[in-house]
Each structure stands twice: as structure tokens, then as C-alpha cells.
Amino acid sequence: MKVLLRGWWWRWPGWLLVLAALVWTAARRTDPAALVQGRPPAPQVGFQAPNFTLTTLDGQTLTLAELRGQPVILNFWASWCPPCKAEMPAMQRVYEAYRARGLQIVAVNYTATDPLPNVQAFVDQYGLTFPIPLDQEGQVFAAYRVYSLPTTFFIDADGVIQNIVIGGPMAEALLRVRAEALLTSGGK
């Protein structure tokens, strides 16, 4: 009994320290909602893709929610971005190969930092035929938390993000694999 008491007495400062740490942690806990400072959480795999409405380069209005029922590859780019230049020809080839099966590619340009004549020259140079919405104020880039170009979201027909690729350039093979996954099994 004497040995047991001596062992307990020796360990109580450690337990007291653990208890103090737990109390400190609970008292200093930050509300998760405060971490996003009033903004919705960042889009991530398994979440609904945030809706947006933008005007395209050819003057049409594009609303992402109106594409529901079709898988979408949502790409964020700028004409001054070298990896964007490298992956755009592959994007166009994938669009041509899969658009008859319902795949949509939407390439949102960061027009807030990209002059419109440069955007048009880029589209002409690469012969892009998919919609090019213009994010002139950077609101869609902010909603999607795009901090690196290019950034691509693979969205299934239900509007749920299935994959995200940050950076690039993406190989055409990767684009085709992701497109097939979206078309054949909803991307899941």
C-alpha cells in the first residue's frame, strides 16, 4: 500500500498539468465559423460547387447552376500564366472529344488582372471554343479560393466537386481520365 501511494503522489503533478492543458484548450477554443470571417467555407471535394453568373467573352451570360445535369470541368486561368498556356490545347482537345457526350468545359478568366485584348488574343491563338466567362472583379476567384493558376475543379452532373487540381499544366491523359470518370460514374 505504501508503494502504491508513493506512486500516485509522484504522478499527480503530471495529471494536474494535463488537466490544466485541457482547460486551457477549451477556454481558448476558436469558433470554426470565425475562421472563415463570414465567408462560406472553401469549396472542396464532396461539396456543392458555388454558383456564379458571369458574362462570357462573346457577350453571353453563363450561370453555373444552369449546367446542372452535365459534368463540368471548371478551369481558372489567365493569359499571362505559362502553365495555363501549356494546358489549354489539351483542354480544347478534351472538349472536342467529349462535348457530344455532355461534358462542359468552362474556363473562367481572371480578367481583373488580364486585359481583355490579351484574353481575346489567347482564345484566338489556341482556337478555344468552350465558354470563357470573364471574372472582371475577381469575385468568382475569391468564392472558389483560387490562389494559384491554373486551378481546375471537376464537377459531376449533380454539381458536386469530385476533384481539384491546383497548378499545372495538366496532361491531356489526366484530363481524359477525369472526364471519363465524370461521364461514366458521376465522377465518384
Buried (B, 14 or more C-beta within 10 A) or exposed (E): EEEEEEEEEEEEEEEEEEEEEEEEEEEEEEEEEEEEEEEEEEBEEEEEBBBBEBBBBEEEEBEBEEBBEBBBBBBBBBBBBEBBBBBBBBBBEBBEBBBEEBBBBBBBBBBBBBEEEBBBEBBEEBEBEBBBBBBBEEEBBEBBBBEEBBBBBBBBBBBBBBBBBEEBBBEBEBBBEBBBBBBEEEBE
